[in-house]
């Protein structure tokens, strides 16, 4: 092979790439922006500086994708994000129930490369931008060291989803770094200087018991003096790094330019901790453990935040302020950490929780001074305090979907990002997002093209919540338990519970509610009853609160802790009904899903039965529980559950959209958490679609996803469409959150 010598030094290869949208950053925000835009018809170049996608959720970092859902000390029931991120999380459970980070990497790659409109550049870092004028990016310059190639990616629109905001920074977009003073936005939670202005980095690690002695010789860089590390006493052999998120460092440094130094200090800390576990003599059980994996990339929390036309603040989050241009939502706490991290004597975090999810406006997702630049991820327009909530990955992903759809609409209609913020375009954006499964608080999908809205909706049966069978185990009331029930306006039903009573006692039962129909933090007590109980097994305890409910809403029926009482579980699971347990809380009470067995409900009788699962709910424009279940649920005894749409005249139908219940109360953590089922128990696995003559137009025998799109080619013409569902399980009635029909 002929090789050129030094005198014939060659130029590094340069390639030109053109698209409608350039996305820089392949974390969950960038991936969801890319897929959403591509599916909406835009061509996209996705530039990712790592060999895998997923960012902090990838196998390189291994943080599970957290968001608004109630997995972490909040009361946000049924809050898992929708659209593309939901598709990924549900599919990940199906393919990867053990939470293997390598498999979730593969799934993200699979989803991206399946889109023909996407050009994916891995191991490629953005290094420069070229501008056509001071307010417009013309192209992004990126370099791949693996193939010694520069890429010049040209597009009329750019999305910076890089985390640190390299594109926005190079382009001169207005940004902030560090905390704002309390008086700038009237934020009482703004940190004092001694607390610090930035959140640090964390490196995860994993250990494994191999069943035979394993020595550990620490590297010379391992931290020898652990005396300054707080909370060291909480570490034990076998504890996975994901539970040690508080091994954090770097908040007092420049979290961009000092990242390598921060990483090295974290490596020193982790190896020093493992040396302490293996060689201090304090943990003899660690003899057979080995250090299986340490992250090579730190999980970064905070750096630049860019300024949009609007900046989200503490009050937006805690007061859940409505916005006319809301396109997404959050629900994580305002979660701030001391800058000293693992060396700080302070608690590892301070969390202030909103009472429910809060809207995120579109104006936070594009630059105020660079006209064609979007933001997705942790770098959106938010104050440092509000960022404490918006920074988590599932929220970032949901924002990314909004950006992807906004970019596609801008290209389709020759608009700039700021044009889309005004009517009628913002209404068009919200409509398209809702069509794609994006939940927007307070928004009901009133789709003018949806033929199902014109139909008469009937069903073969409807579930009425009159009783849940007493067929589960007894569990002692060692904490306060509650049933979260969707109540209709009017007198609240009388209740009955199955109980074993160990000795004569009294049981306090409360009817409680949140401050809004879709808020599940039970801060208002509507009624209290104290019931005298005699000893005995198999008793049915009856409760009559004698009060009325002001409007359709969720209420909690709370059984106050009493260890002398055991309560019967039911094996039933019903869409839009939950059982929860009191889990403490300082500022307000926290209630978590009832464990053992997780997901099941309490055996209960209601007189009269709650009738809140009507077939019309499948076309009401919202496809998850909010102030009610928003689902048609069939009677469990129905041998052939079916929802029927009928029109006075035949309609031509080319596409049907169905939304099933995949338990949005389950956050479906993406990595390092195992899941008991590959298919969520409430999800309808099998269904058929029939026409007026009973002909089968479509069928599915293996569904596990939330959203199903069924296309008819050619379109069918009929005055009746019947969706026949198979009951998921003998304990789980069939449910359908939404049906929509379109001509094409």
Secondary structure, DSSP 4 states (H G I P E B T S, - for coil): -----GGGPPPPEEEEEE-SEEEE--BHHHHHHHHHHHHTT--EEEE-SSSSSBGGGSTTT------SSTTSS---TT----THHHHHHHHHHHH-TT--HHHHHHHHHHHHHT-TTEEEETTEEEEEEEEEETTEEEEEEEEETTTTEEEEEE-SEEEE-SSS-HHHHHHT--EE-SPPPHHHHT-TTPPPTTT-SS--EE--EEEEE-SS-------TTS----TT-TTGGG--TT--GGGGTT-EE-TTS-TTTTHHHHHHHHHHHHHHHHHHHHHSSS-GGGGGEEEEEE-SS-EE----EE--SS-B-HHHHHTT---TTEEEEE-S-EEE--TTGGG-SS-S-EEE--SS-EEEEGGGSB-SSSTTEEE-STTSSB-HHHHHHHTSHHHHHHHHHHHHHHHHHHHHHT--TTGGGSTTHHHHHHHHHHHTT---TT-----TT-GGGGSEEEES----EEEE-S-S-EEEE-S-EEEEEEEPSEEPPEEEEEEEESSSEEEEEEEEE-SSTT-----EEEEEEEEEE-SEEEEEEEE----EESSSEEEEEEE--EEEEEEEEES-B-TT-EEEEE---SSS--EEE-TTTTT-EE-EEEEEEE----GGGGGSS--S-SSS--SEE--TT-TT-EEEEEEEEEEEEEEEEEE----TTS----SS---S-SS-TTS---EEEE-TT--EEEEESS---SEEEEEEEEEEEEEEEEEEE--SBTTB--EESEEEEE--
